[in-house]
Amino acid sequence: MTAYDALPDHVTEIFGEEATAERTYDLLTVDVPPGSWITALQISRDELGCTYFDWLSAVDEPGTGFRVSAHVVSLEGRTVRRLMVRTTVPHEAPVLPTAVDVYAGASWHERETHEMFGIEFADHPHLVPLLLPDTFEGHPLRKDFVLAARVAKAWPGAKEPGESEHGGPKRRQMLPPGVPDPNEWGPLKGQLPPAPARPARGARAAGAAGAGADRPARG
């Protein structure tokens, strides 16, 4: 049995006391604290045989932080073994050491992740813009990034049931992701009432149950 095959049952023995692991289908995922990020990648390469670097990116998890993931692969023998190494950095201080010295291919991916999420990769040899123009402000893959185009022009999916010239009850509008309240941001700031808040799932379910109780039974 290889060290890879011993996971996830022996994850703490291989990656340290704070590491956790889970296996979903053929993908093994190991979560480590930020301080163990480089060590975990070195273990993946040297002890688990994951010498092929596939990609690195992040996900913005509101209320949690930025979840940074690196996908590496072992091509030894006839079996392809996939490994996802993840860590989470806080929104207030999104900093990780660069993985370039472990996987040279991480350089391009760290530049993109820095550009899209604002995560700093300390000691990266060339952490400069990769895809966006130098004058671009902000990080477009953050959940709090305002999509200015949706403020200036209504997006194609703006029509809701009941929004036509034929009358009928109008459904309460909800702001789609990335669209700020036009009363708080944009050319109509302060001129419109705020958009209604989306009701909680439990409240909607309770309301539907109450409405169903008032309906007459079918004969």
Beta strands, then each sheet from edge to edge (+ up, - down):
strand 1: 20-24
strand 2: 27-31
strand 3: 52-61
strand 4: 65-74
strand 5: 81-89
strand 6: 95-97
strand 7: 120-122
sheet 1: 1+ 2- 5- 4+ 3-
sheet 2: 6+ 7+
end
